Amino acid sequence: MAADLRSDTVTRPTADMIEAMMSAPVGDDVFGEDPTVNALQERLAGMFGHEAGLFCPSGTMTNQIAINVHTRPGDEVICDRLSHIYNYEGGGIARNSGASVRLLHGDRGRFTLADVKAEVNPGDSHYARTSLVSVEDTCNKGGGSCWDVAELQRISEWCRTQNLPFHLDGARVFNALVARGNDVKAYGQLFDSVSICLSKGLGTPAGSVLLGSKEFIKEAHRTRKVMGGGMRQVGILAAAGLHALEHQLPLLVQDHQRAKSLANALGELAWVTEIQPVDTNIVIFDVEENQAAKYCELLKSKSVFCMPFGPSKIRFVTHRDFSDQDLEYTTRMLRSIS
Ligand SMILES: *Cc1c(COP(=O)(O)O)cnc(C)c1O
């Protein structure tokens, strides 16, 4: 037995998914002629109430393209200090777009309209121009935390009055939507641009889709080319995305249940000092000071793989390839450690 809780990116495509990929009609997507890519882009745009979509190799690229299109060099992006666009995209905001960041200190990655209002710069030329607000739902570093949709609505409405674009890093947006059960289209329309990962909970080998207006996606297409993200007969990958929307999306709820079970099991262990609330498929917990690496190694020796998420923090991420048997095995291994 082995259980891999390092990330929801470790899933392998199912036989059915590979079958769908093998039989996908394809064309040159740089020319906009791949029917499967077009179908995926239209499907997601339709679901989220946006005009158009753009298939890209990764979620880093969809986020970075959005930032690039929304900002000019010297501008400022407002986001939470836990956000992926700030922490885990290689400094791309500065490197790709010449923009700086204004970090908010929210609650597990979630901030309020009041927080945003307090950090938007005045329109005086002394200040950097605030040209984007970005949120992450669910927030990875916040332990898969889900936003309160009413707060997103307040931020969205206010941003519109200020002509301030509002971006969603929705790498795990389907986890959030499944956990809350809210209307996808109404939710999608809160944002000017949405980045969605297909290779996390949805379990495809690669791919992300950026959504927005026709005009926005036209610009995004240019930036994708500049970043080297234009691909050719990539309907092979888009087919995995279409398959996942049909067959993996309904299974996300199980990932959430298994994450809750893991948290319950952790709650009984003397060596676990604190567990963050579990909203979706991520469990972040604390062990004794500076002992995270030690416990990860101990678990690894029992073929339970996970990642230190700080000197005293460990992250578990559940996913399609973490089954009920894996849950049972992991629980047993957790109890065997002291
Ligand atoms: C995974 C992830 C991304 C995109 O990462 P890639 O590895 O480039 O696909 C973006 N935002 C969040 C919150 C993520 O978890």
The ligand as an SDF file (V2000), in Angstrom:
LIG
                    3D

 15 15  0  0  0  0  0  0  0  0999 V2000
   -1.7620   24.9070   -8.9430 C   0  0  0  0  0  0  0  0  0  0  0  0
   -2.2060   26.2980   -8.7740 C   0  0  0  0  0  0  0  0  0  0  0  0
   -2.0570   27.2330   -9.7920 C   0  0  0  0  0  0  0  0  0  0  0  0
   -1.4240   26.9130  -11.1140 C   0  0  0  0  0  0  0  0  0  0  0  0
   -0.2620   26.2030  -11.0170 O   0  0  0  0  0  0  0  0  0  0  0  0
    0.3710   25.4150  -12.2480 P   0  0  0  0  0  0  0  0  0  0  0  0
    1.2600   24.4560  -11.5600 O   0  0  0  0  0  0  0  0  0  0  0  0
    1.0620   26.3930  -13.0800 O   0  0  0  0  0  0  0  0  0  0  0  0
   -0.7480   24.7400  -12.9840 O   0  0  0  0  0  0  0  0  0  0  0  0
   -2.5270   28.5070   -9.5930 C   0  0  0  0  0  0  0  0  0  0  0  0
   -3.1270   28.8430   -8.4400 N   0  0  0  0  0  0  0  0  0  0  0  0
   -3.3150   27.9650   -7.4420 C   0  0  0  0  0  0  0  0  0  0  0  0
   -4.0260   28.3990   -6.2150 C   0  0  0  0  0  0  0  0  0  0  0  0
   -2.8460   26.6660   -7.5680 C   0  0  0  0  0  0  0  0  0  0  0  0
   -3.0250   25.8070   -6.5690 O   0  0  0  0  0  0  0  0  0  0  0  0
  1  2  1  0
  2  3  1  0
  2 14  2  0
  3  4  1  0
  3 10  2  0
  4  5  1  0
  5  6  1  0
  6  7  2  0
  6  8  1  0
  6  9  1  0
 10 11  1  0
 11 12  2  0
 12 13  1  0
 12 14  1  0
 14 15  1  0
M  END
$$$$
